[in-house]
Amino acid sequence: MYLDGIEYLRNLPWTFANVFGLTPSVTYELRVDAHDNYGNLSQSDVLSVTTPAPTNSVAPTAPTNVQLGFQSGNGEAWLSWDRSTDDSDPQSLIVYEIYFNGVPNYRESIIGGNSAIAYCTEQHIGLAEVVLRAVDTSGNRSAPSSAGWVDC
């Protein structure tokens, strides 16, 4: 999937995708490219979408009690945490962004949960710092959680 002409997600095994990290009140253009095993390409029409305006300016609380499970390592971070709270959104609508060495890994972002398995990318080699940020429906980001470390 392409967001404003830049590849955003690749090799999705399903027919839907959540797009994270967008700014409120901004218009984005989305396009999906489908490839088969023979190299054929089919492109969707471009869809123009404007994100809603923010409804408040108060960020959710930072995720707390972030822990890396014993399974973590070899490029995987098995995370759990205590969910954040927000002044206007229920916990079920809060998005958790996962950062490796300060870079968001939007593919691994989840909505409303308190655990995830996040995978290192080619950008993360060696020991990587893992932190979470909570984001409410107005796009307000919390302070970072405490850091954990995983071998990528």
C-alpha positions in Angstrom: 0.0 0.0 0.0 1.2 3.5 -0.9 0.6 6.6 1.2 1.2 9.8 -0.6 3.3 7.9 -3.2 5.6 6.3 -0.6 5.4 2.6 0.2 3.8 2.2 3.6 3.0 -1.5 4.0 4.2 -4.5 2.0 3.1 -8.2 1.7 -0.1 -8.0 3.6 -1.7 -11.4 4.1 -5.2 -9.9 4.5 -7.5 -7.5 2.6 -7.5 -4.7 5.1 -5.0 -2.5 6.8 -4.9 0.1 9.6 -2.8 3.1 8.8 -1.1 4.7 11.7 1.0 7.8 12.3 -1.2 10.2 10.4 -1.7 13.9 11.3 -5.2 15.2 12.1 -6.9 17.5 9.5 -4.5 16.5 6.7 -5.5 15.0 3.3 -3.7 11.8 2.2 -3.7 9.8 -1.0 -3.8 6.0 -0.7 -3.2 3.4 -3.4 -2.9 -0.4 -3.3 -0.6 -2.3 -5.7 -1.3 -6.0 -6.2 1.6 -8.2 -7.5 1.3 -11.9 -8.5 4.1 -14.5 -8.7 4.8 -13.7 -12.3 5.5 -10.0 -11.8 2.2 -8.7 -13.0 1.0 -5.5 -11.4 -2.5 -4.2 -10.8 -2.9 -0.8 -9.2 -6.0 0.5 -7.5 -7.4 4.0 -8.1 -6.0 6.6 -5.8 -8.2 7.3 -2.8 -8.1 10.8 -1.2 -8.9 10.7 2.5 -8.9 13.6 5.0 -8.3 12.7 8.7 -10.7 14.2 11.2 -9.9 17.3 13.1 -8.7 16.9 16.7 -11.3 17.1 19.4 -8.9 17.8 22.3 -5.3 18.6 23.0 -4.6 16.4 26.1 -2.3 13.4 25.5 -3.1 10.1 27.1 -0.9 8.8 29.9 2.3 7.0 29.0 2.1 3.2 29.0 3.4 1.8 32.3 4.9 -1.5 33.5 6.3 -2.3 30.0 7.9 -5.7 30.0 9.7 -7.8 27.5 8.7 -11.5 27.7 11.3 -14.3 28.0 10.6 -15.2 24.4 12.1 -11.8 23.2 15.3 -11.9 21.1 16.4 -13.0 17.7 14.5 -10.0 16.1 11.3 -10.3 18.2 10.1 -8.2 21.1 7.3 -9.9 23.1 5.8 -6.9 24.9 3.2 -6.4 27.5 2.1 -3.2 29.4 -0.5 -1.5 31.5 -2.9 0.4 29.3 -3.0 4.1 29.2 -5.9 6.4 30.1 -7.2 9.4 28.3 -9.5 12.3 29.3 -11.9 11.7 26.3 -11.2 8.4 24.7 -11.9 4.9 26.1 -9.0 2.6 26.5 -10.3 0.5 23.6 -9.6 3.4 21.1 -6.1 4.2 22.3 -3.4 3.2 19.7 0.0 2.0 21.0 2.9 2.8 18.7 6.1 0.7 19.2 9.5 2.4 18.6 12.8 0.7 18.0 15.7 3.0 18.6 13.4 6.0 18.3 11.9 5.0 15.0 8.2 4.1 14.9 7.3 0.6 13.7 3.8 1.4 12.5 3.2 -2.1 11.2 3.3 -3.3 14.8 1.0 -0.6 16.2 -2.2 -1.9 17.9 -5.5 -0.5 19.0 -6.7 -0.9 22.6 -4.6 -3.8 23.6 -1.9 -4.4 26.2 0.4 -6.9 24.5 2.1 -7.3 21.1 4.9 -9.1 19.3 7.0 -6.5 17.4 9.6 -7.5 14.9 12.9 -5.7 14.2 13.5 -4.5 10.7 16.6 -4.2 8.7 17.1 -0.7 10.3 17.6 -2.3 13.7 20.7 -4.4 14.0 22.2 -5.4 17.3 20.7 -4.3 20.6 17.7 -2.1 20.1 15.8 0.2 22.6 12.1 -0.5 22.6 9.5 2.0 23.9 5.8 2.6 23.5 3.7 5.7 23.1 -0.1 5.9 23.4 -2.0 8.0 20.8 -5.6 9.1 21.2 -8.1 9.7 18.4 -7.1 13.4 18.2 -3.5 12.4 17.4 -2.1 13.4 20.8 1.0 11.3 21.7 1.9 10.4 25.2 5.4 10.7 26.7 7.5 7.5 25.9 7.2 4.5 28.2 10.2 3.2 30.1 12.6 1.5 27.8 13.3 -2.2 27.2 16.1 -3.7 25.2 15.9 -6.5 22.6 18.6 -8.2 20.5 17.7 -7.6 16.8 
